[in-house]
Amino acid sequence: MIITIIIFIAVLSLLVFVHELGHFVVAKRSGMGVHEFGFGFPPRLIGLQKVPVYKNNADGHPEPVEGSGRWRVVWRKQETSTDATIYSINAIPLGGFVKIMGEDNDEASDPKSFSNKSFGARFLTLAAGVLMNVLTAWVIFSIGFMIGLPVAVNELADLPSGGKFTEQQILIGQVREGSAAETAGLKDSDIILSVDDQSINEITNLQQYIQTQQGEVINFEVKRLNEVLEIPVTTSLDASPEQGIVGIGLGYFGKLSFNPPQAIFQGAKTTVNQLQAIFTGLYSIFTTSEGIKGVGGPVKIAQLTGQVADLGLLPLLQFTAFLSLNLAILNSLPLPALDGGRMLFLIIEKLRGKPNNQKIEQYANAIGFMALLLLMLVITARDVSQLESIKNLF
């Protein structure tokens, strides 16, 4: 359990940190002032700040010397007399944060304030976190394909051209309802290691062998997550051709790898496909009776992270990329308190041709934040009450 929590914190911290890094980099490149960029959440433990060196100009007024500066340590709540960015390490190790000058529509008199920058600069700064999470997923998938990512396909002909498919095994893609396989306890996504002590990795060969065992007991050795199980299946004597005497649909499972250029392309393709799948799932949440029943909170995600981590590094990388895309889509929703909501307010401001009423915007963000917090509490309470049932997801 402790290992699961540590892995979950590490994955979540990485994804939140790169999200905030996106905001930070674009804000800096846009000429915005950034008060602080921190790893973890306050209270601050320690920070570094590059203080500029000042020199009197021709009028006798001090001006910072371009390219100069010295680093100083900033302890905990120590106040500073300069607006140079503080790079901090904080006590709560969950991601990070960035404080951009004027992001709450204050400090309007400063030319480096967020509120004084162009629409494009502000919009891109807000969108940068989402884009960074998408980019992170692309990088993870690309690296994974260079090493070899676990994939499942119905047929070997479905594999992309140019790839190398290794460690080929047979996967149970479907256990048909009411079949001998369901009665015996075989499940979708079980990997067949052997049948009657025979190692078979070609679907045609396995199907031919099964057909010779009608009315007999076939001993399946399967891998389910990180468990190896022995499951005897009594084949049916009167099954229909569609059902089969065992009642399983088969596919292939293995590791797919590419050379670097192809891996980068396949990483991008996989990222797009996963985004489409997430959008489809999100749409179904709002249009079906399932509602938030299909939504998982931190407890459920932590449980799943631990289960995936048991499978090895590559499945954990895939899961991290998938979470990164989920975080990107969540933050892009046009809801108050999210990046998407702030971008929506910015678009409304652009269409109106004048600043929005700041009180209305602040109230909307506050209400949105409280609503999201309440929703998270409800989902977390549900997940805690169903911890045992989560084990049955796989």
Secondary structure, DSSP 8 states (H G I E B T S, - for coil): -HHHHHHHHHHHHHHHHHHHHHHHHHHHHTT--EEEEEEEEEEEEEEEEEE--EEE-TTS-EEE-TT--EEEEEETT---SS---EEEEEEEEEEEEEEETTTTS--TTSTTSGGGS-HHHHHHHHHHHHHHHHHHHHHHHHHHHHH-EEEEESSGGGS-TT-EEEEEEEEEEEE-TTSHHHHHT--TT-EEEEETTB----HHHHHHHHHTTTTSEEEEEEEETTEEEEEEEE--SS--TTT-SS-EEEEEEEEEE--HHHHHHHHHHHHHHHHHHHHHHHHHHHHSTTGGGG---HHHHHHHHHHHHTT-HHHHHHHHHHHHHHHHHHHHSS-TTSHHHHHHHHHHHHHHTS---HHHHHHHHHHHHHHHHHHHHHHHHHHHHTHHHHGGG-
